[in-house]
Amino acid sequence: MAEKNKLPEIRIKGFEGEWEVQKIGDIFKVTRGNVLAATQTIEKQTESAPYPVYSSQTKNDGLMGYYNQYLFEDAITWTTDGANAGTVNYREGKFYSTNVNGVLLSDNGYANKAVAESLNKIAWRHVSKVGNPKLMNNVMSEIPLSLPANTNELIAISKHFQNLDRLISLHQRKYDKLLTVKKSMLEKMFPKKGADVPEIRFKGFEGKWEEKKLGEVVQIKDSARIPNELWAESGVRYLRSSDLENRGQDGKLFISIDAYEDYKSKTGAPEYGDVLFNSGGNIGLSLLMTDNKPLYVQGGAILYARTSQSKDIDGGYLNVYFSTPRMVKYIDISSAGGTIKHFTLKPANVAPFIFPKITEQREVSEFFQNLDTLITQHKNELEKLKSLKKACLEKMFV
């Protein structure tokens, strides 16, 4: 007999009444897919192979390819074996499932997005971790799940999550497309090795680009390591290599103004317009200094190019240049060390650096700044939607 349970924190308007705890085996037919070799599927959907095939992988939501036959329609699958055991998905429409997926079938409206999302939250707790992880049919059948008695409420919740997933997918596609555009432009808007002009160029610019060693056009500088006892919770920002991954915004370490002035007098410090770049950690990751706030960086972990005092090199251009395929390859080859590599002053100074006149540099820099702004906007929107979905999963289910 179904057990009465408490209500969710957030409920879709128009629905009331108790939710009930029911075992999966009481509301579903619990079965499995069939064996199918990956070689029998094709990568893209065609008229002769229209049906998606789902396997135990989590990449691409488990889509292995397409096939000319289907086994199920509008059902819930879960991964039965391996590292991803317990991963649950709703599969809309006709599909084929391999034998490493369990399948839940219902004629009463329970096979939907809402139930799949709710089950996915808890199924991992029932996975056997002895040897190869497993979540077999008999165990799945005994999992209790809190559900509304009215399946129309489940359908309404399903629509809510399907709309959320569509928005997430939309922004994910836009984000991925922009990353692809950026990668392509980094290849085409800078001359390849042996060339002196790029494949794509802004209108109005002509002439050969110049190539020199990086240290010939800007000064590359290192700093000192600040002892742990001088770290503080406020004062002047002190960045380590990991902080560049957060674009320097989330650095949690500081040093006092007195310590900053002392070290600055000995080694100097980055200024507005300079380009910071990792010599350790995520090697080559760069960041343009865009404000006048005092800053000190960890010696041996972050180097910086003194572009703020150059009339010929734009800091924004150099910042972009660190992401070009040619520079990325050079940094990888010239970084010393075994498991932990470092990109030191010597290879940084002799790095090949190709550049046009500064007016063209600024055009290139502005293009990539605008592109990065778009990428960041879609990334932020994507993160907001994922956070919203996570909150809904917590509050719309018992």
C-alpha positions in Angstrom: 0.0 0.0 0.0 1.3 3.5 -0.9 2.6 5.5 2.1 1.5 9.1 2.6 4.3 11.6 2.5 4.9 15.3 3.1 4.4 17.9 0.3 7.1 19.6 -1.8 8.2 23.1 -0.9 7.2 24.5 -4.3 4.1 23.2 -6.1 2.6 24.0 -9.5 -0.6 26.1 -9.0 -3.9 24.2 -9.2 -2.7 21.0 -7.6 -3.2 19.8 -4.1 -3.5 16.6 -2.0 -0.9 14.3 -0.5 2.1 12.8 -2.3 2.6 9.1 -1.9 5.7 6.9 -1.5 5.6 4.1 -4.0 8.1 1.5 -5.0 9.4 1.6 -8.6 8.4 -2.0 -9.2 4.8 -1.2 -8.3 4.3 1.5 -10.9 6.6 0.4 -13.7 7.5 -2.7 -15.7 11.2 -3.0 -15.0 13.2 -4.5 -17.9 16.4 -4.0 -19.9 17.6 -3.2 -23.4 19.3 -5.6 -25.8 22.9 -6.2 -26.9 23.9 -4.0 -29.8 27.4 -3.4 -31.1 28.4 0.2 -31.7 29.6 -0.8 -35.2 25.9 -1.5 -36.1 24.9 2.1 -35.4 25.6 5.2 -37.5 26.7 8.6 -36.2 24.0 10.8 -37.8 20.3 10.2 -38.1 18.9 9.2 -41.5 15.6 8.0 -42.9 16.9 4.4 -42.9 18.3 4.7 -39.4 16.0 7.2 -37.6 16.0 5.7 -34.0 18.4 6.9 -31.3 20.4 4.2 -29.5 21.2 4.9 -25.8 24.0 3.2 -23.9 25.6 3.5 -20.5 27.8 6.5 -21.4 27.0 9.9 -20.0 28.6 11.8 -22.9 26.0 13.3 -25.2 23.3 12.1 -22.8 24.1 8.5 -23.5 23.5 8.7 -27.3 25.6 6.1 -29.0 24.3 6.5 -32.5 21.3 5.7 -34.7 19.7 2.4 -35.8 17.0 1.1 -38.1 15.0 -0.5 -35.3 13.5 0.5 -32.0 12.6 -1.3 -28.8 10.8 1.2 -26.6 8.8 4.4 -26.8 8.5 7.2 -24.1 10.3 5.4 -21.3 12.9 6.0 -18.6 16.3 4.4 -18.8 19.1 4.0 -16.2 22.7 2.8 -16.5 23.0 -0.6 -14.8 26.8 -1.2 -14.9 30.1 0.7 -14.6 31.2 4.1 -13.4 27.9 5.8 -14.4 25.6 3.2 -12.8 22.5 4.8 -11.5 22.3 7.6 -14.1 18.6 8.1 -15.0 17.1 9.7 -18.1 13.7 10.2 -19.7 13.7 9.1 -23.4 11.0 10.7 -25.4 9.8 9.0 -28.6 10.9 5.7 -30.1 14.4 4.5 -29.3 16.7 1.5 -28.9 18.5 0.8 -25.7 21.5 -1.4 -25.2 21.7 -4.2 -22.6 23.7 -2.0 -20.1 20.6 0.2 -19.6 17.6 -0.7 -17.5 14.2 0.5 -18.8 11.1 1.5 -16.9 7.8 1.2 -18.8 4.4 2.6 -17.8 0.9 2.7 -19.3 -0.3 5.0 -16.6 1.6 8.1 -17.2 4.6 7.6 -14.9 7.2 7.4 -17.6 7.9 11.1 -17.9 10.6 13.8 -17.3 9.5 14.5 -13.7 9.8 11.0 -12.5 13.1 10.6 -14.3 14.5 13.7 -12.6 13.2 12.7 -9.2 14.6 9.2 -9.5 18.0 10.5 -10.8 18.4 12.4 -7.5 18.4 9.2 -5.4 19.2 6.2 -7.6 23.0 6.6 -7.0 22.4 5.7 -3.3 21.3 2.2 -4.3 24.3 1.4 -6.6 26.4 -1.5 -5.3 30.0 -0.5 -5.0 31.4 -4.0 -4.6 33.7 -4.6 -7.6 32.1 -3.2 -10.7 29.4 -0.7 -9.7 25.9 -2.1 -10.4 22.2 -1.1 -10.1 20.3 -4.2 -11.1 16.6 -4.6 -11.9 15.7 -6.2 -8.6 17.3 -3.3 -6.6 15.7 -0.6 -8.8 12.3 -2.2 -8.3 12.6 -1.7 -4.6 13.5 2.0 -4.7 10.8 4.1 -3.0 9.9 7.4 -4.7 7.6 10.2 -3.5 5.1 11.1 -6.2 1.8 13.0 -6.5 -1.3 10.8 -6.8 -2.5 12.8 -9.7 -0.4 12.0 -12.8 -1.6 15.3 -14.4 0.6 17.0 -11.8 3.6 14.9 -13.0 2.9 16.0 -16.5 2.9 19.6 -15.5 6.2 19.2 -13.6 7.6 17.4 -16.6 6.7 20.3 -18.9 8.4 22.7 -16.5 11.7 20.8 -16.6 11.5 20.1 -20.4 11.2 23.9 -20.9 14.2 24.5 -18.6 16.2 21.8 -20.4 15.4 23.4 -23.8 16.6 26.8 -22.5 19.8 25.2 -21.1 20.4 23.3 -24.4 19.8 26.6 -26.4 22.4 28.5 -24.4 24.7 25.6 -24.4 24.6 25.4 -28.2 25.2 29.2 -28.5 28.0 29.0 -26.0 29.7 26.1 -27.8 29.2 27.8 -31.1 30.9 31.0 -29.9 33.8 28.9 -28.5 34.1 27.3 -32.0 34.1 30.7 -33.6 36.8 32.0 -31.3 39.0 29.0 -32.0 38.6 29.4 -35.7 39.3 33.2 -35.5 42.5 32.5 -33.4 43.7 30.3 -36.3 42.7 32.6 -39.2 43.3 36.1 -37.8 47.0 35.5 -37.0 49.6 34.5 -39.6 50.6 30.8 -39.5 54.2 29.8 -39.1 56.1 30.8 -42.2 53.5 33.4 -43.3 53.6 37.2 -42.7 49.9 38.0 -43.2 46.8 36.4 -41.7 44.1 34.5 -43.7 41.4 36.9 -42.4 42.1 40.6 -42.0 40.1 43.7 -41.2 39.3 46.0 -44.2 41.7 48.9 -44.6 44.9 47.2 -43.3 47.7 45.9 -45.5 51.4 45.2 -45.4 53.4 42.4 -43.8 53.3 41.6 -40.1 56.5 41.9 -38.2 58.1 39.0 -36.2 60.4 39.4 -33.3 61.2 37.7 -30.1 58.8 38.7 -27.4 61.6 40.0 -25.1 62.7 42.3 -27.9 59.4 44.3 -27.9 58.3 44.1 -24.3 60.0 43.6 -20.9 59.2 40.3 -19.3 59.2 40.5 -15.5 59.1 38.2 -12.6 58.2 38.9 -8.9 59.1 37.5 -5.5 57.3 34.9 -3.6 55.5 36.3 -0.6 56.0 34.3 2.6 52.8 32.7 4.0 53.1 34.7 7.2 52.6 38.0 5.2 49.4 36.8 3.6 46.4 38.8 4.8 42.6 38.9 4.4 42.5 42.4 3.1 44.9 45.0 1.6 46.5 44.6 -1.8 45.5 41.7 -4.0 48.0 38.9 -4.3 47.4 36.6 -7.2 48.7 33.0 -7.6 48.5 31.0 -10.8 45.1 29.5 -9.9 43.6 33.0 -9.6 44.1 33.7 -13.3 41.6 30.9 -14.1 39.0 33.1 -12.4 40.2 36.1 -14.4 41.7 37.5 -11.2 38.3 38.3 -9.8 38.1 35.8 -7.0 41.6 36.0 -5.5 41.3 35.4 -1.8 44.8 36.4 -0.8 46.1 39.9 0.0 49.2 41.5 1.4 49.4 44.7 3.4 50.1 48.0 1.7 53.4 48.2 3.5 54.4 44.7 2.3 53.3 45.7 -1.2 55.3 48.9 -1.2 58.4 47.0 0.1 58.3 44.3 -2.6 57.3 46.7 -5.3 60.5 48.7 -4.6 62.6 45.6 -5.0 61.0 43.8 -8.0 58.4 46.2 -9.4 54.7 45.2 -9.8 52.2 44.9 -12.6 50.5 48.1 -13.9 47.4 49.0 -15.8 47.8 47.6 -19.4 50.3 44.9 -18.5 49.7 41.3 -19.4 50.0 38.6 -16.7 50.6 35.0 -17.8 51.0 31.8 -15.9 54.5 30.3 -15.7 53.2 27.5 -13.5 49.8 25.7 -13.1 47.7 26.3 -16.2 50.8 27.5 -18.2 50.3 30.3 -20.6 46.9 31.4 -19.4 46.9 35.2 -19.6 45.1 38.2 -18.2 45.1 41.8 -19.2 45.4 44.4 -16.3 42.3 46.6 -16.9 42.4 48.8 -13.8 44.8 50.8 -11.7 44.3 49.0 -8.5 47.6 47.9 -6.9 48.4 44.2 -7.4 51.2 41.8 -6.7 51.7 38.4 -8.3 53.4 35.2 -7.0 57.0 35.0 -8.2 57.8 31.8 -10.2 54.1 31.2 -10.8 53.0 34.3 -12.8 55.2 36.4 -15.1 54.1 39.7 -16.7 54.8 41.6 -19.9 55.3 45.4 -19.4 53.1 46.5 -22.2 51.9 49.5 -20.3 55.0 51.4 -21.3 55.1 50.2 -24.9 54.1 52.5 -27.9 54.3 49.6 -30.3 52.5 46.7 -28.5 48.9 46.8 -27.4 48.3 44.8 -24.2 44.9 43.6 -25.4 46.5 42.2 -28.5 49.3 40.4 -26.6 46.7 39.0 -24.2 44.9 37.4 -27.2 48.1 36.3 -28.8 48.8 34.0 -25.8 45.7 31.9 -26.9 46.8 31.5 -30.6 47.7 28.0 -31.7 51.2 29.0 -32.5 51.9 30.5 -29.0 50.1 27.6 -27.2 52.3 25.1 -29.0 55.5 27.0 -28.3 54.7 27.3 -24.6 53.9 23.5 -24.4 57.2 22.6 -26.2 59.4 25.0 -24.3 58.1 24.4 -20.8 60.5 22.6 -18.6 59.9 19.9 -16.0 58.4 16.5 -15.5 54.9 16.1 -14.1 54.9 19.8 -13.1 56.1 22.1 -15.9 57.1 25.7 -15.8 57.4 28.4 -18.5 60.3 30.4 -17.3 61.8 33.9 -18.2 64.2 32.5 -20.7 61.8 30.8 -23.1 59.3 33.7 -22.5 61.8 36.2 -23.7 62.7 34.3 -26.9 59.0 33.3 -27.8 58.2 34.1 -31.4 55.9 37.1 -31.5 54.3 38.3 -34.8 52.4 41.5 -34.9 51.0 44.3 -37.2 51.0 48.0 -36.6 49.4 49.0 -33.3 46.2 50.4 -34.9 45.5 46.9 -36.4 46.5 45.3 -33.1 43.8 47.3 -31.4 41.2 46.3 -33.9 42.1 42.6 -33.4 42.0 43.1 -29.6 38.6 44.8 -29.7 37.2 42.0 -31.8 38.2 39.3 -29.3 37.1 41.4 -26.3 33.6 41.7 -27.8 33.6 38.0 -28.6 34.7 37.1 -25.1 32.0 39.4 -23.7 29.4 37.4 -25.7 30.9 34.1 -24.5 30.8 35.2 -20.9 27.2 36.4 -21.2 26.1 33.0 -22.5 28.2 31.2 -19.9 26.7 33.2 -17.1 23.2 32.6 -18.4 23.9 28.9 -18.7 25.1 28.8 -15.1 22.0 30.6 -13.9 19.7 28.2 -15.7 21.6 25.2 -14.3 21.4 26.7 -10.8 17.7 27.3 -11.3 17.2 23.7 -12.3 19.1 22.5 -9.3 17.0 24.6 -7.0 13.8 23.3 -8.7 14.9 19.7 -8.3 15.4 20.4 -4.5 12.1 22.2 -4.0 9.6 20.7 -6.4 10.1 17.1 -5.2 9.8 15.5 -1.8 
